[in-house]
Each structure stands twice: as structure tokens, then as C-alpha cells.
């Protein structure tokens, strides 16, 4: 099956062409095209994403990307579009464009869950080949039971997965998501948007033990997360120590977040006997997080997986994967913006 997928949930306009096969027992995705047009420069002056500006940029970018794709030979079976979660104006831009396109091409249109896209991005194959690679490049398949950490700008969710389609949510953020905390602390340090990569860049030059910031809920018996208090702690520290090195602040803050994410994920892996630990979502692009979680996962005896770098952040290829699995499950989502959709 060939799926044309469109993603416009936030500030990335993306269109992908993906070949899917294998069914639920052995899903395989060959990414033929995955075009991503970033809106970072448009939103940077505002220090974050402006919803109506994002919609305007999507409306500008979608026809251009489609024109670029349509010049090549396209054989399609389905069209998939993100319906949520995300920014309502941005979601509607993609939905309306997709409805028009589906009508013109006379193809079925499937609504997809953005968070399921992040989850299934671990099954996407880089370089157009059918492969299942873990972070070390070994050709291995995800085995169940598994524990999955989906961590992004808007969500921090920990799942126990019995299979590809059966999971239990163990916990999620009670306030700020990890990516949101990165962006807010970056603003405190006068770093440009998006803040996550900037924090990571500074942290490489700093001392992660310089400031002992709190590790919220790390010792809590639940698997929920909370990063609002950590963010406030950084704010007060900057106020009380105006001469503190930005590099040390960035490194110490990042380490606090990583300790919580890694600690809770590996505890869940042991409790649920996970054979695989999956990391995905925009924050999974953080190399320090990848390394820390990989090392901790190895101690549990499980295999560690993280998507290829091109599939870490928002992209349409992951939406194609979510749509394919959703179709096999005979599950449908309304073709309307659902900003609060969850796993």
C-alpha cells in the first residue's frame, strides 16, 4: 500500500510518500519521499509558535510541496492527514488541503493521530530500505512486551506495550512537558527558539553537576512526570545567581530532566519485563537523552530503539505509519481538528 501523508500539527509542514506492508504482525515502512518545510525562522522573533502564523505558513507551503511531489510518478492508495493533537488553526490548514486533494485524486482520506505517529516512528526505515535498526545499527525487530517513552514539546508519556496495538498508559506529565520545559528555560537564558537544541548545545560545554536542581517526582511511586517545579527552580536560581555560567545552568537543567526521564523509563522496563525500550518524539533528538537511556536500557537486558534522526521531529512519514496501522485496526478518526487528542 502506498500512502501520501500530510502533517501540519504545529510548525512543520510535511508531506511524505510511504510504502507500507507486512500487516500488524510485521509492519514495514519504506519512506520514498519525506519533505519537511520548517517554520522556525517565521516564529523565532516571537520566541515560540504563533498559531495563526503557523496556519498561514502551512497554507503557503502545502501547495509548493505538493507541486514538487506531483512532478514525480505518484501511485497512491490512500491519503493520510494529522487530525490531532496540535494547534487547531494549523490542523485545519492540513485537513482542508487534504480534503481537496483527496477529492481531486479520488482517493480515500484517513485521519491520523500525531502521537501514534511518534510512537510508530520507531518502525520507519531510513534510506528507503526495509530495515529494523536499533540505535547501534543492529538489524533487530522490536520485541514485546515493550516500554515506550514519547516525549515532545507538548507531551511526555510513558507506555507499557503488550503488542503493536495494545498498550497501557503508565503515566504522563501533570503540567509542563519536557520539551516545553526546555523551551521555557531557554527563554530564561536568552536563547533563541527552538530552545531544546540550544540548551543541548550549551550543555555540552557546561558542568552538569554545577547546580543540583530538583528531580521532580523521580522517587514517586507513580510514573507521572512534572517539570513545572524544575523550571521555577531554574528561574529562582538565575535570579539569585546572576553571574552563573549559562553553560553550567544548561547542563545542570538538562541533567535533571534526563535523570527523571531515564529513571522512570528504566524502572518501568524492569517492572514490566520489557524486551524493548522505545524512545520517540521531538525531544528524542537530544543525543544526551539517547545515550543515557541506551546505557540504562542495556543494564535491564532490553534492546533500545530510537528513530533515525530524520524521523525524530514532526514529519509526515510517521503519519503514514500511524494511518496504516490504524486502517488495519479498522479504526477511524473524524476529519476535523482535535487539538487535545491523546494516546
C-alpha positions as CSV (number, residue, x, y, z in Angstrom):
1,X,0.0,0.0,0.0
2,X,1.2,3.5,-0.9
3,X,0.2,6.3,1.4
4,X,0.6,10.0,0.8
5,X,0.7,11.6,4.3
6,X,0.4,15.3,5.4
7,X,1.5,16.7,8.7
8,X,0.6,20.3,9.9
9,X,0.0,19.9,13.6
10,X,2.4,22.7,14.7
11,X,5.3,24.5,13.0
12,X,6.5,21.9,10.5
13,X,4.8,21.5,7.1
14,X,5.5,18.0,5.8
15,X,4.4,15.7,3.0
16,X,5.6,12.1,2.6
17,X,5.1,9.2,0.3
18,X,5.4,5.8,2.2
19,X,5.1,2.2,1.0
20,X,3.6,0.1,3.8
21,X,3.3,-3.7,4.0
22,X,3.5,-6.6,6.4
23,X,0.3,-6.2,8.3
24,X,0.1,-5.9,12.1
25,X,2.5,-8.8,12.8
26,X,5.4,-7.4,10.8
27,X,4.8,-3.9,9.7
28,X,7.3,-2.4,7.3
29,X,7.5,1.1,6.0
30,X,9.7,2.2,3.1
31,X,9.9,6.0,3.0
32,X,10.1,7.1,-0.6
33,X,9.7,10.8,0.0
34,X,9.6,12.8,3.2
35,X,9.7,16.6,2.6
36,X,9.7,18.9,5.7
37,X,9.4,22.6,5.5
38,X,10.4,24.3,8.8
39,X,8.7,27.4,10.1
40,X,11.4,28.2,12.7
41,X,12.6,31.4,11.1
42,X,9.0,32.7,11.0
43,X,8.3,32.0,14.7
44,X,11.7,32.8,16.1
45,X,11.1,36.5,16.6
46,X,8.1,35.7,18.8
47,X,10.0,33.1,21.0
48,X,7.5,30.4,20.2
49,X,4.9,29.2,17.8
50,X,2.1,31.6,16.9
51,X,-1.0,29.5,15.9
52,X,-2.4,31.8,13.2
53,X,1.1,32.4,11.7
54,X,1.6,28.7,11.6
55,X,-1.7,28.3,9.7
56,X,-0.6,30.9,7.2
57,X,2.7,29.3,6.7
58,X,1.1,25.9,6.2
59,X,-1.3,27.3,3.6
60,X,1.7,28.8,1.8
61,X,3.9,25.7,2.0
62,X,1.5,22.9,1.2
63,X,0.8,23.8,-2.5
64,X,4.5,24.3,-3.1
65,X,5.5,20.9,-1.6
66,X,2.6,19.1,-3.4
67,X,3.8,20.7,-6.7
68,X,7.3,19.4,-6.0
69,X,6.0,15.9,-5.3
70,X,3.4,15.7,-8.1
71,X,6.1,16.2,-10.7
72,X,7.3,12.7,-9.9
73,X,5.5,9.5,-10.7
74,X,2.9,9.1,-8.0
75,X,0.9,5.9,-7.4
76,X,-1.3,6.3,-4.4
77,X,-3.8,4.1,-2.5
78,X,-4.6,6.3,0.4
79,X,-4.1,9.9,1.7
80,X,-3.5,10.4,5.5
81,X,-3.7,13.7,7.4
82,X,-2.9,14.6,11.1
83,X,-6.2,15.5,12.9
84,X,-4.6,15.9,16.3
85,X,-3.2,16.7,18.8
86,X,-1.8,20.1,17.9
87,X,-2.7,23.7,17.2
88,X,-6.3,23.9,15.9
89,X,-5.6,26.5,13.2
90,X,-2.6,24.5,11.9
91,X,-4.5,21.3,12.0
92,X,-7.4,22.7,10.0
93,X,-5.0,24.0,7.3
94,X,-3.8,20.5,6.6
95,X,-7.2,18.9,6.9
96,X,-8.9,21.3,4.4
97,X,-6.0,20.9,1.9
98,X,-6.1,17.1,2.2
99,X,-9.9,17.0,1.7
100,X,-9.5,19.0,-1.5
101,X,-6.6,16.8,-2.7
102,X,-8.4,13.6,-1.9
103,X,-11.4,14.8,-3.9
104,X,-9.3,15.7,-6.9
105,X,-7.3,12.4,-6.8
106,X,-10.4,10.4,-5.9
107,X,-8.6,8.6,-3.1
108,X,-9.7,7.7,0.5
109,X,-8.7,10.1,3.2
110,X,-7.6,8.8,6.7
111,X,-7.3,11.0,9.8
112,X,-4.3,10.0,11.9
113,X,-3.2,10.6,15.5
114,X,0.1,12.6,15.7
115,X,1.2,10.9,18.9
116,X,0.6,7.4,17.4
117,X,2.8,8.7,14.6
118,X,5.6,9.5,17.0
119,X,5.2,6.0,18.7
120,X,5.3,4.2,15.3
121,X,8.2,6.2,14.0
122,X,10.4,3.5,15.6
123,X,9.3,1.3,12.7
124,X,10.2,3.7,9.9
125,X,13.1,2.6,7.7
126,X,15.8,5.1,6.7
127,X,17.2,5.5,3.3
128,X,14.2,3.9,1.6
129,X,15.0,0.4,2.6
130,X,13.1,-2.1,4.7
131,X,15.1,-2.4,7.9
132,X,14.6,-2.6,11.6
133,X,17.5,-0.9,13.3
134,X,18.2,-0.1,16.9
135,X,20.4,2.8,17.9
136,X,23.6,0.7,17.4
137,X,22.6,-0.1,13.8
138,X,22.0,-3.8,14.5
139,X,19.2,-5.3,12.4
140,X,16.7,-6.3,15.1
141,X,13.0,-6.2,15.5
142,X,11.1,-4.7,18.3
143,X,10.0,-7.4,20.7
144,X,7.2,-7.2,23.2
145,X,6.5,-6.6,26.0
146,X,8.0,-3.1,25.5
147,X,8.1,0.2,27.3
148,X,7.8,3.4,25.2
149,X,8.7,6.9,26.2
150,X,7.1,9.5,23.9
151,X,8.5,12.9,24.8
152,X,7.9,16.1,22.9
153,X,7.1,19.8,23.2
154,X,3.5,19.1,24.3
155,X,3.6,15.6,25.7
156,X,5.6,13.3,28.0
157,X,4.0,9.9,28.1
158,X,5.2,6.5,29.3
159,X,3.5,3.4,27.9
160,X,3.7,-0.4,28.6
161,X,3.1,-2.1,25.3
162,X,1.8,-5.7,25.1
163,X,1.8,-5.5,21.3
164,X,1.9,-3.1,18.4
165,X,-1.7,-2.1,19.1
166,X,-2.2,-2.9,22.8
167,X,-0.8,-0.6,25.4
168,X,-1.4,0.8,28.9
169,X,-0.5,4.4,29.7
170,X,1.6,4.2,32.8
171,X,2.0,7.9,33.3
172,X,2.2,11.4,31.7
173,X,3.1,14.9,32.5
174,X,0.9,16.6,35.1
175,X,2.0,20.1,33.9
176,X,4.8,21.1,31.5
177,X,6.0,18.6,29.1
178,X,9.8,18.0,28.9
179,X,10.1,19.8,25.6
180,X,8.1,22.7,26.9
181,X,10.4,23.0,29.9
182,X,13.4,23.1,27.6
183,X,11.9,25.9,25.6
184,X,10.9,27.9,28.7
185,X,14.3,27.6,30.3
186,X,16.0,28.5,27.1
187,X,14.0,31.8,27.1
188,X,15.2,32.4,30.7
189,X,18.8,32.0,29.3
190,X,18.0,34.4,26.4
191,X,18.5,31.6,23.9
192,X,16.7,31.6,20.5
193,X,13.7,29.5,19.7
194,X,13.5,26.5,19.5
195,X,15.1,26.2,22.9
196,X,15.8,22.4,23.1
197,X,18.7,22.2,20.6
198,X,20.1,25.4,22.1
199,X,20.1,24.0,25.6
200,X,21.7,20.8,24.4
201,X,24.4,22.8,22.5
202,X,25.3,24.8,25.6
203,X,25.1,21.8,27.9
204,X,28.0,20.2,26.1
205,X,30.3,23.0,27.3
206,X,29.0,23.0,30.9
207,X,29.2,21.1,34.1
208,X,26.1,19.1,34.7
209,X,26.9,18.9,38.5
210,X,27.3,22.6,38.9
211,X,23.8,23.1,40.2
212,X,21.8,20.4,42.0
213,X,18.4,21.2,40.5
214,X,15.4,19.1,41.8
215,X,14.4,15.8,40.0
216,X,10.6,16.2,40.3
217,X,8.7,13.0,41.1
218,X,11.7,10.8,40.5
219,X,11.2,8.9,43.7
220,X,7.4,9.0,43.4
221,X,5.8,5.5,43.0
222,X,3.7,6.7,40.1
223,X,5.0,7.0,36.5
224,X,3.7,10.6,36.1
225,X,6.0,13.5,35.3
226,X,6.2,17.1,36.4
227,X,8.6,19.7,35.2
228,X,7.0,22.9,36.2
229,X,8.7,23.0,39.6
230,X,12.1,22.3,38.0
231,X,11.5,25.2,35.6
232,X,10.7,27.5,38.5
233,X,13.8,26.4,40.4
234,X,15.9,27.4,37.4
235,X,14.1,30.8,37.3
236,X,14.9,31.5,41.0
237,X,18.5,30.3,40.7
238,X,19.1,32.7,37.8
239,X,17.5,35.5,39.8
240,X,19.7,34.8,42.9
241,X,22.9,34.0,41.0
242,X,23.1,36.5,38.1
243,X,26.7,35.6,37.4
244,X,26.2,31.9,37.0
245,X,27.5,30.4,33.8
246,X,24.8,29.7,31.2
247,X,26.7,26.6,30.1
248,X,26.5,25.2,33.7
249,X,22.9,26.2,34.1
250,X,22.0,24.5,30.8
251,X,24.0,21.3,31.6
252,X,22.6,21.1,35.1
253,X,19.0,21.6,34.0
254,X,19.3,19.1,31.1
255,X,20.8,16.5,33.5
256,X,17.9,16.9,35.9
257,X,15.3,16.3,33.1
258,X,17.3,13.3,31.8
259,X,17.6,11.7,35.2
260,X,13.8,11.8,35.6
261,X,13.0,10.5,32.1
262,X,15.6,7.8,32.2
263,X,14.9,6.8,35.8
264,X,11.2,6.3,35.3
265,X,11.5,4.6,32.0
266,X,14.1,2.0,33.1
267,X,12.1,1.4,36.3
268,X,9.1,0.6,34.2
269,X,11.2,-1.6,31.9
270,X,12.2,-3.7,34.9
271,X,8.7,-3.8,36.4
272,X,7.0,-4.9,33.2
273,X,9.8,-7.2,31.9
274,X,10.3,-5.2,28.8
275,X,12.3,-6.8,26.0
276,X,12.5,-3.4,24.1
277,X,12.6,0.2,25.2
278,X,11.4,2.7,22.6
279,X,12.2,6.4,22.6
280,X,10.4,8.9,20.3
281,X,9.0,12.4,19.9
282,X,10.8,15.6,19.2
283,X,12.9,15.5,22.4
284,X,14.3,12.1,21.4
285,X,16.6,14.1,19.0
286,X,18.6,15.0,22.1
287,X,21.8,13.0,21.9
288,X,22.4,13.1,25.6
289,X,19.0,11.6,26.3
290,X,19.6,8.9,23.7
291,X,23.0,7.9,25.2
292,X,21.7,8.0,28.8
293,X,18.6,5.9,28.0
294,X,20.6,3.4,25.9
295,X,23.1,2.8,28.6
296,X,20.4,2.4,31.2
297,X,18.4,0.1,29.0
298,X,21.3,-2.2,28.4
299,X,21.5,-2.8,32.1
300,X,17.9,-4.1,32.1
301,X,18.8,-6.6,29.3
302,X,16.4,-4.9,26.8
303,X,17.1,-3.6,23.3
304,X,17.0,0.2,22.9
305,X,15.3,1.8,19.9
306,X,15.1,5.4,18.7
307,X,14.0,6.6,15.2
308,X,16.5,7.7,12.6
309,X,17.3,11.4,13.0
310,X,15.1,12.4,10.1
311,X,12.0,10.9,11.9
312,X,12.6,12.2,15.4
313,X,10.9,15.6,15.0
314,X,7.5,16.2,13.3
315,X,7.2,14.7,9.9
316,X,4.6,13.2,7.5
317,X,6.3,9.7,7.2
318,X,5.3,8.9,10.8
319,X,1.7,10.0,10.0
320,X,1.7,7.4,7.1
321,X,2.8,4.7,9.6
322,X,0.1,5.7,12.1
323,X,-2.6,5.7,9.3
324,X,-1.6,2.3,8.0
325,X,-1.8,0.6,11.4
326,X,-5.0,2.5,12.2
327,X,-6.6,1.2,9.0
328,X,-5.5,-2.4,9.8
329,X,-7.2,-2.0,13.2
330,X,-10.4,-0.8,11.4
331,X,-10.2,2.3,13.5
332,X,-11.3,5.8,12.2
333,X,-10.9,9.3,13.3
334,X,-13.2,12.2,12.4
335,X,-11.7,14.5,9.7
336,X,-11.8,17.5,12.0
337,X,-9.2,19.3,14.2
338,X,-8.9,17.5,17.5
339,X,-6.3,19.6,19.4
340,X,-6.5,17.6,22.6
341,X,-6.3,14.1,21.0
342,X,-4.1,11.8,23.1
343,X,-2.8,8.2,23.1
